[in-house]
Amino acid sequence: MAKNPDDQRLELLQGTLDMLILRTLQWGTQHGHGIGQAIRTQSDDLLKVETGSLYPALHRLEKRGWLKSEWGVSEAHQRAKYYRLTAAGKAQLSREQDRWSQLVHAIGRIMNPAPAGKE
């Protein structure tokens, strides 16, 4: 029996969606659907951001001043809201990346502990 491709997807850790959105927008202005697609593509289809999570996150980040938006027309000739990273958003991304590195290091120490006496 074939496996459902959704079974291979990973759940996002709480708080990582904001970081992924900010990182995606570091590469340039994008509309909401494009941001979700970029996250999915960059993760080799392991991460899929649902609409019900993506758009509230975009609005929250905009309210915090980390994103700016303006209306435009998409590649499919549809009206779309385009988001871009602000200077405050770039600074926040840097903080998020630092925290992520600390988290990965801490989890790595637990998952792969140093042999006794090697710390």
Secondary structure by P-SEA (a helix, b strand, c coil): ccccccccbbbbcccaaaaaaaaaaccccccaaaaaaaaaaaacccccccccccaaaaaaaaaaccbbbbbbbcccccbbbbbbbcaaaaaaaaaaaaaaaaaaaaaaaaacccccccc
